[in-house]
Amino acid sequence: MLKEETIKHYVNKYPLLSKVSDGEEVFWCNPGYSDNHRPETETITLADIQEAEARLQRFAPYLSAAFPETQETNGIIESPLLEIPDFQKIITDKEDLMHPGKWLLKCDSNLPISGSIKARGGIYEVLKHAEELALQHQLITRDENYAKFAEEPFTQLFSQYSIAVGSTGNLGLSIGIMSAKLGFNVTVHMSGDAQEWKKILLRSKGVEVIEYHADYSLAVEEGRKQAELDKRCYFIDDENSTTLFLGYAVAALRLKKQLQEQGIPVDQDHPLFVYLPCGVGGGPGGVGYGLKVLFKENVHCFFAEPVQSPCMLIGMLTGLHEEVSVFDFGLTNDTAADGLAVGRPSGFVGKFIEPYLSGIYTITDGELFRLLRHISDSEKQSLEPSALAGAAGPTRLLKTSEGTGYLKKHHLAEKMEKATHIIWATGGSMVPDEVMSNYYQMGSRS
Ligand SMILES: *Cc1c(COP(=O)(O)O)cnc(C)c1O
């Protein structure tokens, strides 16, 4: 924990922090953001993202055979980009929004295999590790058909190795399901807020689930420690992994294609705004960075966090990154958005995206549930609470003084009629019906 006087110093220096520590909804414009910053000089480049995409292409024949639900997309794990006119109308009427532009829903909730954004980064890192082992043991070359990964010499090899991860639930689902399918021994260290059904599902697939009565950061730490004791154990480090980050960043290449196919321009006259729910930061950081690489100053990325778990906001605002937690500011990290229940951000991601991230806003659980109900009623999309954090984005941008200030500062105000807003819906399709109907009920009560 930080010292009392350190906290006071930061609250004095950054008045927004007193609202944050009161659990109020806030909108923070990142002063480190610059329209002119160019990713070409970074350690993670477009070529790296393209290499990750090529690796996923190599594995497509395997995925298509191992997970029949990916046959439709030829073994590529991708989600639809949907127009949501009815949801847009409900919200623009209710909030009286001028020039709402066009709203789209990026349905990572429907990603095959694990039903959340974690099917991007998590599965990618497992596949990369499997490929490295198979190459080392000369079971395959990069030019062969990777459908072979389902064959016995491969499962036999992987059964001598293990994979471990710490998770609030969804990363565990992705890594657990993928690793078990390839034949690895896999252990998921689950934080206390993880949903029961996720643990049950994983155990049914032969995954070892270790439960903690503590939050995500501790589950990760324990997982890391236990994995260090075993040379054949590969630990997937959600807080520091550039591999995960790259798996997420591939989404940008795919999204660009989808926008082109749907005839939606992104250029100087047609700005793109993207709203990404943020937990530890890897998912939204990777996707957001990929988008900046492709669309540069014409895309504007905002993260969304629960009012009790604004770890990335506190880390970036103070510049303390992983050295500060929401508990330092008297917050509880209690939220129904279990995928976002992270008290301490990834320092790697926070520092990396500093010049690229436009801002962060926070949202109450009550608002998440109201949006969950609206999107279910209007668009028949079943999303988990975490996945709704981005759905408040257009309203916040268009209505708060900080949001409109951002638009003025970057000469966007007069372009908003032609703007596109993408709400990144990060999870939901695997939620059991009875759990979903509880969520829906919460939306009518709140
Ligand atoms: C994990 C998760 C996020 C956020 O991703 P991070 O990499 O933790 O920032 C958002 N939504 C859902 C549903 C998730 O599972």
The ligand as an SDF file (V2000), in Angstrom:
LIG
                    3D

 15 15  0  0  0  0  0  0  0  0999 V2000
  -10.6870   -9.6680  -19.7980 C   0  0  0  0  0  0  0  0  0  0  0  0
  -11.8710   -8.9500  -20.2430 C   0  0  0  0  0  0  0  0  0  0  0  0
  -11.8120   -7.6000  -20.5650 C   0  0  0  0  0  0  0  0  0  0  0  0
  -10.5930   -6.7360  -20.4300 C   0  0  0  0  0  0  0  0  0  0  0  0
   -9.3840   -7.2710  -20.8900 O   0  0  0  0  0  0  0  0  0  0  0  0
   -8.0250   -6.9830  -20.1080 P   0  0  0  0  0  0  0  0  0  0  0  0
   -6.9800   -7.5760  -20.9320 O   0  0  0  0  0  0  0  0  0  0  0  0
   -8.1410   -7.6340  -18.7590 O   0  0  0  0  0  0  0  0  0  0  0  0
   -7.9250   -5.5030  -19.9420 O   0  0  0  0  0  0  0  0  0  0  0  0
  -12.9920   -6.9950  -20.9740 C   0  0  0  0  0  0  0  0  0  0  0  0
  -14.1400   -7.6870  -21.0710 N   0  0  0  0  0  0  0  0  0  0  0  0
  -14.2250   -8.9940  -20.7930 C   0  0  0  0  0  0  0  0  0  0  0  0
  -15.5240   -9.6930  -20.9240 C   0  0  0  0  0  0  0  0  0  0  0  0
  -13.0900   -9.6790  -20.3640 C   0  0  0  0  0  0  0  0  0  0  0  0
  -13.1720  -10.9600  -20.0730 O   0  0  0  0  0  0  0  0  0  0  0  0
  1  2  1  0
  2  3  1  0
  2 14  2  0
  3  4  1  0
  3 10  2  0
  4  5  1  0
  5  6  1  0
  6  7  2  0
  6  8  1  0
  6  9  1  0
 10 11  1  0
 11 12  2  0
 12 13  1  0
 12 14  1  0
 14 15  1  0
M  END
$$$$
